[in-house]
Amino acid sequence: MPQIDRTPSPVDSRPHVVIVGAGFGGLACAEALGGTNIRVTIIDRNNYHLFVPLLYQVATAALSPADIAEPIRRIVSRHPNIDVVMGEVTGIDRTAKRVELADGSFVPHDRPYDRLVLATGSSYSYFGHDDWAEIAPGLKTIENARRIRARLLMNFEQAEMCEDPARQKALMTTIVVGGGPTGVEMAGAVAELARFTLARDFRRIDPRTARVLLVEAGPRILSTFPDDLGQYARRKLEELGVVVLTGQAVESITPEGATVGGRFIPAGAIVWGAGVKASPAGSWLGVETDRSGRILVNADMAVPGVPDVYALGDTAALAGDDGKPLPGLAQVAKQQGEHLGGGLEASLLRGQPLEPFRFRNRGNTAIVGRSAAVFDFGTRKLKGWFAWVLWAIVHVYLLVNFHKRVLVTMQWLWRWATYQRGARLITTDRPVSAAESVTSPHGGSAEPFRDVRRGQG
Ligand SMILES: Cc1cc2nc3c(=O)[nH]c(=O)nc-3n(C[C@H](O)[C@H](O)[C@H](O)COP(=O)(O)OP(=O)(O)OC[C@H]3O[C@@H](n4cnc5c(N)ncnc54)[C@H](O)[C@@H]3O)c2cc1C
């Protein structure tokens, strides 16, 4: 048996930066510090970095989870100064300068951190109705994307076996809540799944008659985009058969459907893409936050009143050049991470002060289905096929490694040419028998999402 070397390791005198969250912001910050003479520890509750903008493609069977997720260790493996800890952060000891994990351990365990970066992102807000989350999952995690995929596909299977026309209609109805980019992309993708991919695969139902409703409480969809792009997106969705309901809020959600604008709509699946709230990082520190729970940071992303702690991305609120808070976008988080990483290196190794962050808008975009997208660059706008190609190029380029870029490009080209989707799997940990299925084929009660168990793929 090999001997274990128990000689105490020499004290590491390098400055130590701890980063919580390996999303767009945290990872960019870590990579900017890669290869320097700074010890970096990145903590995440998952062992992978997730490319959230393409989650809706996992939920609609176009891509597999592994296509859009990459192990954090592999991403940073080329930088020996970066260490990875998999763990759920539950608090911060500001005095001892260490981070507490759910298992009761602390990071760093040997000495206080020199700098702490909080990049823990956001989650969906159900506006005080947290019980809706179980019935109407949001697109934020791989687990939820797989649950949604399984639910959507299972609904068609059950509709095929169902002899009650009302129940069949409900099973073939999907409600998407929230008319922002996520809701628009999801509604378009579900409509395409039914209208094209599944069109010829069933014998007793016609998947093309499936209903997709996009519900938005505000007066129009894509409210952060210029009006004409919002109108274009609405027209394109309606061409795909999506019913767009604006100015109508969701009043209640039950396993059988949702009440929208005073009317109950029976539905087999409800997907949430409405409000967003920041991670609880602000409460870990006991500092001031905005209404969405984002930490109000200084221009250099320092948390006021808490020495050596910084916050960025979706979990921080920082005003842009126009005085409005920067939007919760991957490009904002990524640029902030790169900026802060470079600034921390200069500050820790050369004693230079941190510079204020300035966001460079690379364009806000949303895809509206096959061959249609919108792009808003602030001064210029794009819509249609060219915007769609640009959307695809940008998203492929932003994927973490070359292998994934090739893989996703091939799948998109194949899908574009054939309308087929390669990830049409209803996966569960154990087989779904008829007795276990949510709805009796002949018209029992539907429990959207509750039955779909976790599995592989
Ligand atoms: C469906 C969807 C589509 C989107 N599309 C786009 C788009 O097209 N373009 C765009 O620019 N933006 C898009 N966004 C927004 C973008 O994804 C976010 O703005 C971006 O992910 C924010 O980056 P972040 O680093 O702040 O957080 P995240 O990328 O969310 O990363 C947070 C990380 O922290 C980890 N974490 C959280 N809490 C803890 C904890 N307690 N302990 C340990 N680890 C923790 C998480 O596991 C995660 O890895 C989309 C968002 C969604 C939900």
The ligand as an ORCA input file, in Angstrom:
! r2SCAN-3c Opt
* xyz 0 1
  C     -34.377     30.247    -18.706
  C     -33.407     31.389    -18.690
  C     -32.914     31.896    -19.908
  C     -31.979     32.934    -19.904
  N     -31.501     33.390    -21.113
  C     -30.546     34.357    -21.115
  C     -29.971     34.796    -22.357
  O     -30.363     34.344    -23.436
  N     -28.992     35.743    -22.302
  C     -28.545     36.263    -21.110
  O     -27.635     37.100    -21.132
  N     -29.077     35.860    -19.940
  C     -30.061     34.919    -19.908
  N     -30.595     34.511    -18.709
  C     -30.126     35.115    -17.452
  C     -28.819     34.482    -17.010
  O     -28.926     33.079    -16.999
  C     -28.459     34.978    -15.615
  O     -28.452     36.381    -15.617
  C     -27.074     34.468    -15.243
  O     -27.102     33.069    -15.121
  C     -26.602     35.111    -13.941
  O     -25.309     34.655    -13.659
  P     -24.831     34.502    -12.155
  O     -23.403     34.103    -12.222
  O     -25.214     35.704    -11.382
  O     -25.724     33.325    -11.570
  P     -25.912     31.839    -12.079
  O     -25.406     31.649    -13.460
  O     -27.321     31.498    -11.794
  O     -24.947     31.016    -11.129
  C     -25.161     30.918     -9.741
  C     -24.350     29.736     -9.245
  O     -24.376     29.751     -7.830
  C     -24.625     28.459     -7.340
  N     -25.263     28.605     -6.043
  C     -26.403     29.276     -5.762
  N     -26.674     29.238     -4.438
  C     -25.657     28.529     -3.880
  C     -25.374     28.139     -2.544
  N     -26.174     28.468     -1.517
  N     -24.261     27.404     -2.321
  C     -23.447     27.047     -3.328
  N     -23.674     27.397     -4.620
  C     -24.763     28.131     -4.878
  C     -25.527     27.818     -8.381
  O     -25.450     26.403     -8.344
  C     -24.950     28.404     -9.668
  O     -23.939     27.588    -10.213
  C     -31.550     33.488    -18.684
  C     -32.069     33.002    -17.458
  C     -32.993     31.961    -17.475
  C     -33.532     31.454    -16.155
*
